[in-house]
Amino acid sequence: MCAPGSLTVRWVSARYWEILDFALGAAMWVEFKTVRAKLVGYVVVLALAVDDGVETIRVYDAAHGFNEMHRYTRSGGKQDGTEFYSGTLGEGMLAAIADIEGGYRMMIEGWRR
């Protein structure tokens, strides 16, 4: 038996897929990491099933320590990132999830053009 406090969880990570629209082939991938209950990193991806595989449509992440969003285009691929939310990383991750859930159809349509 361990003494209270002798086991310390240093980090926790989680990841999951959410099907947004089965008929359209739209899904969202969420992955995040916390340290002592503080979110320290995340990625939220809008993906689209296409005839020859899966295409990335949009990525929100904290790879550079702030809330950043990358658009993808059919012709140019990944575009430069822009800050999309000025709050904490936790708030940014929730904002990214809400953006994708509420706007994935429009994002996919923009990618198709």
Backbone hydrogen bonds, N-H to C=O, Kabsch-Sander energy under -0.5 kcal/mol:
donor,donor_aa,acceptor,acceptor_aa,energy
6,S,3,A,-2.4
8,T,6,S,-0.6
9,V,7,L,-0.5
10,R,8,T,-0.7
12,V,34,T,-2.3
14,A,32,F,-2.2
16,Y,30,V,-2.5
18,E,28,M,-2.5
20,L,18,E,-0.6
20,L,26,A,-2.0
21,D,26,A,-1.8
25,G,21,D,-2.0
26,A,21,D,-1.9
27,A,47,A,-2.5
28,M,18,E,-2.8
29,W,45,V,-2.4
30,V,16,Y,-2.7
31,E,43,V,-2.3
32,F,14,A,-2.4
33,K,41,G,-2.5
34,T,12,V,-3.3
35,V,38,K,-2.7
38,K,35,V,-1.7
39,L,37,A,-0.5
40,V,33,K,-2.8
41,G,33,K,-1.3
43,V,31,E,-2.4
44,V,60,Y,-2.9
45,V,29,W,-2.8
46,L,58,R,-2.8
47,A,27,A,-3.0
47,A,45,V,-0.6
48,L,55,E,-2.6
49,A,25,G,-2.6
50,V,53,G,-3.1
53,G,50,V,-1.8
55,E,48,L,-3.0
57,I,46,L,-3.0
58,R,46,L,-1.3
59,V,70,H,-2.4
60,Y,44,V,-2.8
61,D,68,E,-2.6
62,A,42,Y,-1.5
65,G,62,A,-1.9
67,N,85,Y,-0.5
68,E,61,D,-2.8
68,E,66,F,-0.7
69,M,82,T,-2.5
70,H,59,V,-3.4
72,Y,57,I,-1.8
73,T,77,G,-1.8
74,R,111,W,-0.8
77,G,73,T,-1.7
79,Q,71,R,-2.9
82,T,69,M,-2.0
84,F,67,N,-1.6
85,Y,67,N,-0.8
92,G,88,T,-2.5
93,M,89,L,-2.7
94,L,90,G,-1.9
95,A,91,E,-2.4
96,A,92,G,-2.6
97,I,93,M,-2.3
98,A,94,L,-2.2
99,D,95,A,-2.7
100,I,96,A,-2.4
101,E,97,I,-2.8
102,G,98,A,-2.4
103,G,99,D,-1.7
104,Y,100,I,-1.6
107,M,103,G,-2.4
108,I,104,Y,-2.5
109,E,105,R,-2.4
110,G,106,M,-2.3
111,W,107,M,-2.0
112,R,108,I,-2.1
113,R,109,E,-1.3
